[in-house]
Amino acid sequence: MWRSVVQKQARRQEARLRARQARAKVREEQSEKEWRLSRWGAAVVAALAERDAAVAECEQQAGRALRSLIVEGGLKTQEALAWCGDETLTGREVHRLIRGVVDAADRDHLNQGEHRGSGDAG
């Protein structure tokens, strides 16, 4: 009888050990999966940030060119649209792109304002 109790305890200990090992394996696999998912998520966010920066730069270029057509070329919005291809843009987009243009002088002015503002806050 004593022997069967000891054997029963040994089997239980072995079963608990196997269960702990199985849980550890599952946790490790989950950790690896989360790491992979995290890396892929970060890659998506980085790619979208690059895309957004490229779009912003292209819109700046388009806005500057449109402004040149209208201001320097003396064209009206509809005439500028004709030069760009009527189906390429709408008048609303032309105005949005022109309003969004930030030139080097504008950037310098904005940066100076930011630097002044940070000193005044103290």
C-alpha positions as CSV (number, residue, x, y, z in Angstrom):
1,M,0.0,0.0,0.0
2,W,2.8,2.4,1.0
3,R,4.5,1.7,-2.3
4,S,1.3,2.5,-4.3
5,V,1.0,5.8,-2.5
6,V,4.6,6.7,-3.4
7,Q,4.1,5.6,-7.0
8,K,0.9,7.7,-7.2
9,Q,2.8,10.8,-5.8
10,A,5.6,10.2,-8.3
11,R,3.2,10.0,-11.2
12,R,1.5,13.2,-10.0
13,Q,4.8,15.0,-9.7
14,E,5.8,13.8,-13.2
15,A,2.4,15.0,-14.5
16,R,2.9,18.4,-12.9
17,L,6.4,18.7,-14.4
18,R,5.1,17.8,-17.8
19,A,2.3,20.4,-17.5
20,R,4.8,23.1,-16.4
21,Q,7.0,22.3,-19.3
22,A,4.0,22.4,-21.7
23,R,2.9,25.8,-20.3
24,A,6.5,27.1,-20.6
25,K,6.6,25.9,-24.3
26,V,3.3,27.6,-25.0
27,R,4.4,30.9,-23.3
28,E,7.6,30.8,-25.3
29,E,5.7,30.2,-28.6
30,Q,3.3,33.0,-27.7
31,S,6.2,35.4,-26.9
32,E,7.9,34.6,-30.2
33,K,4.6,35.2,-32.1
34,E,4.0,38.5,-30.3
35,W,7.6,39.5,-31.1
36,R,7.0,38.7,-34.8
37,L,3.6,40.5,-34.8
38,S,5.2,43.5,-33.1
39,R,7.9,43.7,-35.8
40,W,5.4,43.5,-38.6
41,G,3.3,46.1,-37.0
42,A,6.3,48.4,-36.7
43,A,7.2,47.8,-40.3
44,V,3.6,48.8,-41.3
45,V,3.8,52.0,-39.3
46,A,7.2,52.9,-40.6
47,A,6.1,52.3,-44.2
48,L,3.1,54.5,-43.8
49,A,5.1,57.2,-42.2
50,E,7.5,57.1,-45.2
51,R,4.5,57.2,-47.6
52,D,3.0,60.2,-45.7
53,A,6.3,62.1,-45.9
54,A,6.6,61.3,-49.7
55,V,3.0,62.5,-50.3
56,A,3.6,65.6,-48.3
57,E,6.7,66.4,-50.3
58,C,4.9,65.8,-53.6
59,E,2.0,67.9,-52.6
60,Q,4.5,70.7,-51.7
61,Q,6.0,70.5,-55.2
62,A,2.6,70.4,-56.9
63,G,1.5,73.4,-54.8
64,R,4.6,75.4,-55.7
65,A,4.1,74.6,-59.4
66,L,0.4,75.5,-59.3
67,R,1.2,78.8,-57.5
68,S,3.7,79.6,-60.2
69,L,1.2,78.9,-62.9
70,I,-1.3,81.2,-61.2
71,V,0.9,83.9,-59.7
72,E,3.8,84.1,-62.1
73,G,2.0,82.8,-65.1
74,G,-1.0,85.0,-64.5
75,L,-3.5,82.2,-65.0
76,K,-6.8,81.8,-63.4
77,T,-7.5,78.5,-61.6
78,Q,-9.5,77.0,-64.4
79,E,-6.7,77.9,-66.9
80,A,-4.1,76.3,-64.6
81,L,-6.3,73.2,-64.4
82,A,-6.3,73.1,-68.2
83,W,-2.5,73.1,-68.2
84,C,-2.5,70.2,-65.7
85,G,-5.1,68.2,-67.5
86,D,-8.7,68.9,-66.5
87,E,-9.2,65.4,-65.0
88,T,-6.1,65.5,-62.9
89,L,-7.3,68.1,-60.3
90,T,-10.3,70.0,-59.1
91,G,-10.3,73.7,-58.3
92,R,-10.7,72.8,-54.6
93,E,-7.6,70.6,-54.8
94,V,-5.6,73.4,-56.5
95,H,-6.5,75.8,-53.7
96,R,-5.7,73.2,-51.0
97,L,-2.3,72.5,-52.6
98,I,-1.5,76.2,-52.9
99,R,-2.6,76.9,-49.3
100,G,-0.4,74.1,-48.1
101,V,2.8,75.3,-49.7
102,V,5.5,76.0,-47.2
103,D,8.6,77.7,-48.7
104,A,12.0,77.9,-47.2
105,A,11.3,81.5,-46.0
106,D,8.1,80.3,-44.4
107,R,9.9,77.4,-42.7
108,D,12.5,79.8,-41.3
109,H,9.9,82.1,-40.0
110,L,8.0,79.3,-38.4
111,N,11.1,77.9,-36.8
112,Q,12.1,81.3,-35.4
113,G,8.6,81.5,-33.9
114,E,9.0,78.1,-32.3
115,H,12.3,79.0,-30.8
116,R,11.1,82.3,-29.5
117,G,8.0,80.6,-28.1
118,S,10.0,78.0,-26.2
119,G,12.1,80.7,-24.5
120,D,9.1,82.8,-23.4
121,A,7.4,79.8,-21.7
122,G,9.9,79.7,-18.8
